[in-house]
C-alpha cells in the first residue's frame, strides 16, 4: 500500500445501524454500536475510522486527522467522492442471486455499468455461485482477485462444546466456518442481520450456556454490538468469545501493486499544494 511513501490510511463508513448524524471519529473505548454501528468499531482497531452519512463530510474529517488514503466501506455506489480504486466483492458460495435489481433481486444497480466502473472483482471463498459475475468481469476487462476467509487460533475452538450465535447476513456461513475449524458445535442460534440484541436474548443465551455447560462463541460484529452495555448484555459479553477471522489474498503482491498504482495515479492528478 504505497509502502515506500509512508502514506497514512483511514476508513470511512456510513455507520449503518448507528444513530450518529454528524461525522464521528470512532473511539472504541468510548463509543458503542448504538451510536456508530458495529463494523466501524472493528475498523477503528485497525486504522482511524470516521462514520458519516455524508461521505464528503466524513472524508474532510479524515483529512483533518492527516489521513491521505481513504478506504470507503460500502461506498461503490456513492458518487460524492472520486474513486481512484474500486473493488466489487462477491461471496463465491452465494453469488448475486438472480442478477436483478431490487426489489426483483439483490443488486442495487444494473450489473453491466457497475462492472465497467470497477477496478477489480474480489471473489471470496470457494464455490460456483459467483461464476456469472466472474464472466461479466472478464468480458469488461476487469481484474479478478481471489481471497478466502481464514480463522485464527484454530486449535482454541476445538475444546469445549460450543453454543454459537450470530446476527449477520448469512449466519450459516459463520457456523460452517466454525465446523470446518473442527469446533464441536452443540447448538446454534441465528438472529437478523445487524440485530440489536434484546435483554431476553441475552438472558436466554447465558441460561442455555450455563445449564448445558456450553462455550458461547459469536462473530466479531455481534461481540462489538454488546460493547458499552450493562446488566444482562454485559454478562453475555463477558461469557462470549469473538471468533476472529482474517481475509487472506491468494496473491497479496498483485493486490499491493494495484493499490500502489492507484496511489501513484492519484498523486499525479493532484494539484500542487493539495492533500492527496
Secondary structure by P-SEA (a helix, b strand, c coil): cccccbbbbbbbbcccccccccccccccccccccccccaaaaaaaccbbbbbcaaaaaaaaaaaacccbbbbccccccccccccbbbbbbcccccccccccccccccccccaaaaaaccbbbbccccccaaaaaaaaaaabbbbbbbbbbbcccccccccccccccccccaaaaaaaaaaacccccbbbbbcccccccaaaaaaaaaaaaaabbbbbbcaaaaaaaccccaaaaaaaaabbbbbbbbbbccaaaaaaaaaaaaaaaaaaccccccc
